Amino acid sequence: MTGRLYIMRHGEAAPGHPDSERELTARGRSEAERMARWLGAQVAKDARLYVSPYVRACQTALPLAEALGVEPEVLPIITPDDAPEAVCDWLLANADEAPIVLVSHMPLVGLLTGLLVEGRGDHGLAFPTAAVVELDSTVWAAGCARLHRFTTPVDIR
Protein backbone atom coordinates (compact mmCIF):
# COMPACT_ATOMS: atom_id res chain seq x y z
CA MET A 1 0.00 0.00 0.00
CA THR A 2 1.48 3.32 -1.07
CA GLY A 3 0.49 6.38 0.92
CA ARG A 4 0.29 9.94 -0.32
CA LEU A 5 1.44 12.99 1.63
CA TYR A 6 1.01 16.63 0.64
CA ILE A 7 3.12 19.17 2.52
CA MET A 8 2.05 22.79 2.04
CA ARG A 9 3.60 26.01 3.25
CA HIS A 10 1.17 28.73 4.33
CA GLY A 11 0.46 31.69 2.07
CA GLU A 12 2.33 34.99 2.29
CA ALA A 13 1.99 36.50 5.78
CA ALA A 14 2.32 40.03 7.07
CA PRO A 15 5.10 40.85 9.50
CA GLY A 16 4.19 41.03 13.15
CA HIS A 17 4.66 39.83 16.66
CA PRO A 18 4.08 37.37 18.15
CA ASP A 19 4.94 35.13 15.22
CA SER A 20 2.05 32.77 15.96
CA GLU A 21 -0.48 35.58 15.41
CA ARG A 22 0.73 36.77 11.99
CA GLU A 23 -2.05 36.85 9.40
CA LEU A 24 -2.10 36.30 5.65
CA THR A 25 -1.74 39.27 3.36
CA ALA A 26 -4.18 39.78 0.47
CA ARG A 27 -1.61 38.03 -1.74
CA GLY A 28 -1.36 35.19 0.79
CA ARG A 29 -5.14 34.69 0.75
CA SER A 30 -5.07 34.65 -3.05
CA GLU A 31 -2.24 32.08 -3.05
CA ALA A 32 -4.13 29.89 -0.58
CA GLU A 33 -7.33 30.04 -2.64
CA ARG A 34 -5.50 29.26 -5.89
CA MET A 35 -3.73 26.26 -4.39
CA ALA A 36 -6.92 25.07 -2.69
CA ARG A 37 -8.78 24.97 -6.01
CA TRP A 38 -5.90 23.04 -7.59
CA LEU A 39 -5.41 20.65 -4.66
CA GLY A 40 -9.15 20.04 -4.43
CA ALA A 41 -8.91 18.45 -7.89
CA GLN A 42 -5.72 16.50 -7.06
CA VAL A 43 -6.35 15.06 -3.61
CA ALA A 44 -8.75 12.19 -2.88
CA LYS A 45 -11.85 13.24 -0.97
CA ASP A 46 -11.01 10.94 1.94
CA ALA A 47 -7.92 13.03 2.75
CA ARG A 48 -7.09 14.13 6.27
CA LEU A 49 -6.08 17.77 6.70
CA TYR A 50 -3.75 18.81 9.53
CA VAL A 51 -2.72 22.37 10.21
CA SER A 52 -0.28 24.22 12.45
CA PRO A 53 -1.96 26.19 15.25
CA TYR A 54 -0.44 29.45 13.92
CA VAL A 55 -2.98 31.91 12.49
CA ARG A 56 -1.48 32.15 8.99
CA ALA A 57 -1.50 28.35 8.58
CA CYS A 58 -5.10 28.11 9.79
CA GLN A 59 -6.11 30.86 7.35
CA THR A 60 -4.35 28.98 4.53
CA ALA A 61 -6.13 25.75 5.44
CA LEU A 62 -9.67 27.23 5.35
CA PRO A 63 -10.14 27.31 1.55
CA LEU A 64 -8.35 23.97 1.32
CA ALA A 65 -10.72 22.40 3.84
CA GLU A 66 -13.66 23.66 1.80
CA ALA A 67 -12.20 22.34 -1.46
CA LEU A 68 -11.56 18.93 0.10
CA GLY A 69 -14.82 18.81 2.03
CA VAL A 70 -13.04 18.05 5.31
CA GLU A 71 -12.52 19.71 8.67
CA PRO A 72 -8.94 20.76 9.39
CA GLU A 73 -7.42 19.33 12.54
CA VAL A 74 -4.82 21.34 14.46
CA LEU A 75 -1.56 19.42 14.87
CA PRO A 76 0.62 21.19 17.47
CA ILE A 77 3.87 19.54 16.30
CA ILE A 78 4.03 21.27 12.89
CA THR A 79 5.01 24.82 13.89
CA PRO A 80 8.09 26.51 12.38
CA ASP A 81 10.48 25.37 15.10
CA ASP A 82 9.33 21.77 15.47
CA ALA A 83 11.63 18.88 14.63
CA PRO A 84 11.03 17.04 11.36
CA GLU A 85 11.89 13.78 13.15
CA ALA A 86 8.89 14.26 15.48
CA VAL A 87 6.59 14.72 12.49
CA CYS A 88 8.09 11.65 10.83
CA ASP A 89 7.38 9.64 14.00
CA TRP A 90 3.81 11.01 14.04
CA LEU A 91 3.35 9.99 10.39
CA LEU A 92 4.59 6.47 11.12
CA ALA A 93 2.05 6.16 13.94
CA ASN A 94 -0.91 7.83 12.20
CA ALA A 95 -0.68 7.12 8.47
CA ASP A 96 -3.20 4.83 6.82
CA GLU A 97 -4.62 4.59 3.32
CA ALA A 98 -6.09 8.10 3.33
CA PRO A 99 -3.94 10.87 1.87
CA ILE A 100 -2.57 13.33 4.43
CA VAL A 101 -2.28 17.08 3.86
CA LEU A 102 -0.09 19.10 6.24
CA VAL A 103 -0.22 22.92 6.23
CA SER A 104 2.83 24.26 7.99
CA HIS A 105 5.82 26.63 7.82
CA MET A 106 9.42 27.05 6.79
CA PRO A 107 11.81 25.71 7.83
CA LEU A 108 9.80 22.64 8.88
CA VAL A 109 8.22 21.95 5.47
CA GLY A 110 11.62 21.93 3.76
CA LEU A 111 13.35 19.94 6.48
CA LEU A 112 10.56 17.36 6.66
CA THR A 113 10.68 16.89 2.89
CA GLY A 114 14.46 16.46 3.06
CA LEU A 115 14.15 13.92 5.86
CA LEU A 116 11.47 11.85 4.16
CA VAL A 117 13.07 11.88 0.70
CA GLU A 118 16.81 12.06 1.37
CA GLY A 119 16.99 10.69 4.91
CA ARG A 120 18.46 13.94 6.23
CA GLY A 121 16.55 16.42 8.37
CA ASP A 122 19.29 19.06 8.50
CA HIS A 123 18.59 20.58 5.08
CA GLY A 124 15.76 20.49 2.61
CA LEU A 125 13.85 22.20 -0.13
CA ALA A 126 13.20 25.92 -0.20
CA PHE A 127 9.43 26.40 -0.30
CA PRO A 128 7.90 29.56 -1.74
CA THR A 129 4.72 30.63 0.06
CA ALA A 130 1.76 28.31 -0.57
CA ALA A 131 3.96 25.76 -2.39
CA VAL A 132 2.99 22.10 -2.13
CA VAL A 133 5.14 19.00 -2.35
CA GLU A 134 3.50 15.67 -3.08
CA LEU A 135 5.25 12.59 -1.75
CA ASP A 136 4.44 8.91 -1.89
CA SER A 137 5.80 6.08 0.20
CA THR A 138 4.96 2.66 1.55
CA VAL A 139 6.33 3.73 4.95
CA TRP A 140 6.84 7.27 6.28
CA ALA A 141 10.39 6.79 7.50
CA ALA A 142 13.54 8.79 6.81
CA GLY A 143 14.72 8.34 3.24
CA CYS A 144 11.76 6.19 2.18
CA ALA A 145 9.56 8.69 0.31
CA ARG A 146 9.58 9.61 -3.36
CA LEU A 147 9.08 13.20 -4.48
CA HIS A 148 6.20 12.98 -6.92
CA ARG A 149 5.56 16.67 -7.62
CA PHE A 150 6.47 20.16 -6.39
CA THR A 151 3.95 22.88 -7.24
CA THR A 152 3.89 26.61 -6.49
CA PRO A 153 1.05 29.11 -7.02
CA VAL A 154 2.73 30.48 -10.17
CA ASP A 155 2.62 26.97 -11.68
CA ILE A 156 -1.19 26.96 -11.53
CA ARG A 157 -3.03 28.60 -14.40
C-alpha positions as CSV (number, residue, x, y, z in Angstrom):
1,M,0.0,0.0,0.0
2,T,1.5,3.3,-1.1
3,G,0.5,6.4,0.9
4,R,0.3,9.9,-0.3
5,L,1.4,13.0,1.6
6,Y,1.0,16.6,0.6
7,I,3.1,19.2,2.5
8,M,2.1,22.8,2.0
9,R,3.6,26.0,3.2
10,H,1.2,28.7,4.3
11,G,0.5,31.7,2.1
12,E,2.3,35.0,2.3
13,A,2.0,36.5,5.8
14,A,2.3,40.0,7.1
15,P,5.1,40.9,9.5
16,G,4.2,41.0,13.1
17,H,4.7,39.8,16.7
18,P,4.1,37.4,18.1
19,D,4.9,35.1,15.2
20,S,2.1,32.8,16.0
21,E,-0.5,35.6,15.4
22,R,0.7,36.8,12.0
23,E,-2.1,36.9,9.4
24,L,-2.1,36.3,5.7
25,T,-1.7,39.3,3.4
26,A,-4.2,39.8,0.5
27,R,-1.6,38.0,-1.7
28,G,-1.4,35.2,0.8
29,R,-5.1,34.7,0.7
30,S,-5.1,34.6,-3.0
31,E,-2.2,32.1,-3.1
32,A,-4.1,29.9,-0.6
33,E,-7.3,30.0,-2.6
34,R,-5.5,29.3,-5.9
35,M,-3.7,26.3,-4.4
36,A,-6.9,25.1,-2.7
37,R,-8.8,25.0,-6.0
38,W,-5.9,23.0,-7.6
39,L,-5.4,20.7,-4.7
40,G,-9.2,20.0,-4.4
41,A,-8.9,18.5,-7.9
42,Q,-5.7,16.5,-7.1
43,V,-6.4,15.1,-3.6
44,A,-8.8,12.2,-2.9
45,K,-11.8,13.2,-1.0
46,D,-11.0,10.9,1.9
47,A,-7.9,13.0,2.8
48,R,-7.1,14.1,6.3
49,L,-6.1,17.8,6.7
50,Y,-3.7,18.8,9.5
51,V,-2.7,22.4,10.2
52,S,-0.3,24.2,12.4
53,P,-2.0,26.2,15.3
54,Y,-0.4,29.4,13.9
55,V,-3.0,31.9,12.5
56,R,-1.5,32.1,9.0
57,A,-1.5,28.4,8.6
58,C,-5.1,28.1,9.8
59,Q,-6.1,30.9,7.3
60,T,-4.3,29.0,4.5
61,A,-6.1,25.8,5.4
62,L,-9.7,27.2,5.4
63,P,-10.1,27.3,1.6
64,L,-8.3,24.0,1.3
65,A,-10.7,22.4,3.8
66,E,-13.7,23.7,1.8
67,A,-12.2,22.3,-1.5
68,L,-11.6,18.9,0.1
69,G,-14.8,18.8,2.0
70,V,-13.0,18.1,5.3
71,E,-12.5,19.7,8.7
72,P,-8.9,20.8,9.4
73,E,-7.4,19.3,12.5
74,V,-4.8,21.3,14.5
75,L,-1.6,19.4,14.9
76,P,0.6,21.2,17.5
77,I,3.9,19.5,16.3
78,I,4.0,21.3,12.9
79,T,5.0,24.8,13.9
80,P,8.1,26.5,12.4
81,D,10.5,25.4,15.1
82,D,9.3,21.8,15.5
83,A,11.6,18.9,14.6
84,P,11.0,17.0,11.4
85,E,11.9,13.8,13.1
86,A,8.9,14.3,15.5
87,V,6.6,14.7,12.5
88,C,8.1,11.7,10.8
89,D,7.4,9.6,14.0
90,W,3.8,11.0,14.0
91,L,3.3,10.0,10.4
92,L,4.6,6.5,11.1
93,A,2.0,6.2,13.9
94,N,-0.9,7.8,12.2
95,A,-0.7,7.1,8.5
96,D,-3.2,4.8,6.8
97,E,-4.6,4.6,3.3
98,A,-6.1,8.1,3.3
99,P,-3.9,10.9,1.9
100,I,-2.6,13.3,4.4
101,V,-2.3,17.1,3.9
102,L,-0.1,19.1,6.2
103,V,-0.2,22.9,6.2
104,S,2.8,24.3,8.0
105,H,5.8,26.6,7.8
106,M,9.4,27.1,6.8
107,P,11.8,25.7,7.8
108,L,9.8,22.6,8.9
109,V,8.2,22.0,5.5
110,G,11.6,21.9,3.8
111,L,13.4,19.9,6.5
112,L,10.6,17.4,6.7
113,T,10.7,16.9,2.9
114,G,14.5,16.5,3.1
115,L,14.2,13.9,5.9
116,L,11.5,11.8,4.2
117,V,13.1,11.9,0.7
118,E,16.8,12.1,1.4
119,G,17.0,10.7,4.9
120,R,18.5,13.9,6.2
121,G,16.6,16.4,8.4
122,D,19.3,19.1,8.5
123,H,18.6,20.6,5.1
124,G,15.8,20.5,2.6
125,L,13.8,22.2,-0.1
126,A,13.2,25.9,-0.2
127,F,9.4,26.4,-0.3
128,P,7.9,29.6,-1.7
129,T,4.7,30.6,0.1
130,A,1.8,28.3,-0.6
131,A,4.0,25.8,-2.4
132,V,3.0,22.1,-2.1
133,V,5.1,19.0,-2.3
134,E,3.5,15.7,-3.1
135,L,5.2,12.6,-1.7
136,D,4.4,8.9,-1.9
137,S,5.8,6.1,0.2
138,T,5.0,2.7,1.6
139,V,6.3,3.7,4.9
140,W,6.8,7.3,6.3
141,A,10.4,6.8,7.5
142,A,13.5,8.8,6.8
143,G,14.7,8.3,3.2
144,C,11.8,6.2,2.2
145,A,9.6,8.7,0.3
146,R,9.6,9.6,-3.4
147,L,9.1,13.2,-4.5
148,H,6.2,13.0,-6.9
149,R,5.6,16.7,-7.6
150,F,6.5,20.2,-6.4
151,T,3.9,22.9,-7.2
152,T,3.9,26.6,-6.5
153,P,1.1,29.1,-7.0
154,V,2.7,30.5,-10.2
155,D,2.6,27.0,-11.7
156,I,-1.2,27.0,-11.5
157,R,-3.0,28.6,-14.4
